[in-house]
């Protein structure tokens, strides 16, 4: 293989040589190709192989889950169960209402918003950035600390802690 200043002179020949070496090692062969080779014979070059027969378009395409239903039929046609067949379908219960926010949640929100305001635009409340930045960081840290202190540890109220796992 002769190389020029920037690489091989004949790129196509070099590529064909690399592909032939890989085919000889068995890279890129399909399992049925291995069965067709006689014992003791090395892999043939790609130019000598017979082309694979193309599958006919008349055969039905297998379904997307391996069933007999084609993808288009599954996607575009009506549901075979129909809208009137509700027997056996799970209907989830109504979710419980959101709990009402307590006074502690408003305090955390106040510290968080004040911290953001002091970090982003302290001049809106007449404070310079030299004093607003540390106070903003302190307000955000306080909001995060209060939020973490509000996290419940342990079982919910009214639950028996010796009852095992609860779903």
Secondary structure, 3 states (H helix, E strand, C coil): CCECCCCECCHHHHHHHHHHHHHHHCCCCCHHHHHHCCCCCCCCCHHHCCCCCCCCCCCCCCCCCCCCCCHHHHHHCCCCCCCCCCCCCCCCCCCCCCCCCCHHHHHHHHHHHHHHHHHHCHHHHCCCHHHHHHHHHHHHHHHHHHHHHCCCCCCCCCCCCCCCCCC
